[in-house]
Amino acid sequence: MKGKVIAINRSEKKGVMKTPIGEGVFIEKFGLEGDAHGGDWHRQVSLLGQESIDKMVALGAGELEPGNFAENITTEGITVYELPVGTRLKIGETLQEVTQIGKQCHKGCEIAKKVGDCVMPREGIFTIILKGGVVKPGDTIEVLED
């Protein structure tokens, strides 16, 4: 199963939309360099499919762009929320492992306020960085079999 990277997104604060960047440097046991969610914990990197964003647009959320749901990596062609915890992904130069599917949205979420709903709690996933490296739009996402 393969997908591709649509965008790399970063923010300096938690709870806000992220801004697309040209490429991301992902650091082992940390996450995306310069991102507020980076650190030594189980939710270093967040991924959300463009397909999930498109669902929100179809429901009347208006124009949405990569990063609007505060995801670090916007994907395409792979249903990320169906990947089981423990799945390993080769994304660009990195090796990542899925640690969590969805999350509880915090009160006062800027995304939900702006968009009316947040798809991230249902369809976003989180990974840790097992091997760091550069990821850029257009890179392949490969699901590794054990």
C-alpha positions in Angstrom: 0.0 0.0 0.0 1.4 3.4 -1.0 0.4 7.0 -0.7 2.1 10.3 -1.2 2.8 13.4 0.8 0.8 16.5 -0.2 2.2 19.0 2.3 4.4 19.4 5.3 2.9 21.8 7.9 4.4 23.4 11.0 3.3 25.8 13.8 5.2 27.3 16.7 2.2 27.1 19.0 -0.2 24.2 19.9 -3.9 24.4 19.1 -3.6 26.5 16.0 -3.6 25.8 12.3 -0.2 24.9 10.8 1.5 26.6 7.8 2.8 24.6 4.8 6.6 24.6 4.4 8.7 23.5 1.5 10.2 20.5 3.3 10.4 19.2 6.8 13.4 18.0 8.8 12.2 15.2 11.1 14.3 14.3 14.1 14.5 10.9 15.7 12.6 10.7 19.0 11.4 14.3 18.5 9.3 15.0 15.4 9.3 17.9 13.0 12.0 20.5 13.6 10.5 23.8 14.8 7.0 22.4 15.4 5.2 23.0 18.8 4.2 19.3 19.0 7.7 17.9 18.8 9.2 16.2 21.9 9.9 12.9 23.5 6.3 11.6 23.6 4.0 9.3 21.6 2.4 12.0 19.4 5.5 13.5 17.7 4.0 13.8 14.2 0.4 14.0 13.1 -0.9 12.9 9.7 -4.3 13.5 8.0 -5.5 12.5 4.6 -6.5 15.0 1.9 -9.5 12.7 1.5 -10.6 13.6 5.1 -10.2 17.3 4.4 -12.2 16.9 1.2 -15.1 15.3 3.2 -15.2 18.5 5.4 -15.3 20.7 2.3 -18.2 18.6 0.9 -20.0 19.1 4.3 -19.8 22.9 3.7 -16.7 23.8 5.7 -15.6 26.1 2.9 -12.1 26.4 1.4 -9.6 24.4 3.4 -5.9 24.0 2.9 -3.2 21.6 4.1 -2.4 22.4 7.8 -5.9 23.7 8.6 -6.5 20.7 10.9 -3.0 21.2 12.5 -1.6 18.1 10.8 2.1 17.9 10.2 1.8 15.7 7.1 -1.1 15.9 4.7 -1.3 12.6 2.8 -3.1 11.3 -0.3 -4.0 7.8 -1.6 -3.8 6.0 1.8 -6.5 5.8 4.4 -4.3 6.6 7.4 -6.9 6.1 10.1 -7.3 2.5 9.1 -3.6 1.7 9.8 -3.2 -0.2 13.0 -1.1 1.1 15.9 2.4 -0.3 15.4 2.3 0.1 11.6 5.7 1.3 10.3 5.7 3.9 7.5 8.6 4.9 5.3 7.9 8.5 4.4 10.6 10.3 2.4 13.9 9.6 4.3 12.1 8.9 7.6 10.9 5.7 9.3 7.8 6.4 11.4 5.6 4.2 13.6 1.9 4.7 14.2 1.2 5.2 17.9 -2.4 6.5 18.1 -5.5 6.8 15.9 -7.5 10.0 16.5 -7.5 12.1 19.7 -9.7 13.9 22.0 -10.1 17.5 20.8 -9.4 20.1 23.4 -12.0 22.7 24.3 -11.7 26.0 22.4 -10.0 24.3 19.4 -9.3 27.0 16.8 -9.9 24.6 14.0 -13.4 23.6 15.2 -14.3 27.2 15.7 -13.2 28.2 12.2 -14.4 25.1 10.4 -17.4 24.1 12.5 -16.0 20.6 13.1 -12.6 19.0 13.4 -12.0 15.7 11.6 -8.6 15.2 13.3 -10.1 13.5 16.4 -11.6 10.8 14.2 -9.4 10.5 11.2 -6.0 11.9 12.1 -3.2 9.6 13.3 0.0 10.1 15.2 3.5 8.7 14.8 6.9 8.7 16.4 10.1 9.1 14.4 12.3 6.0 14.5 14.7 7.3 11.9 15.0 11.0 11.0 15.4 12.7 7.7 13.8 15.1 5.2 10.3 14.8 3.9 8.8 17.0 1.2 5.7 17.2 -0.9 5.5 14.5 -3.5 7.4 11.9 -1.4 6.1 8.4 -1.3 4.4 7.0 1.8 5.1 3.2 2.0 3.4 0.9 4.5 6.1 -1.6 5.6 5.0 -5.2 6.2 6.5 -7.0 9.2 
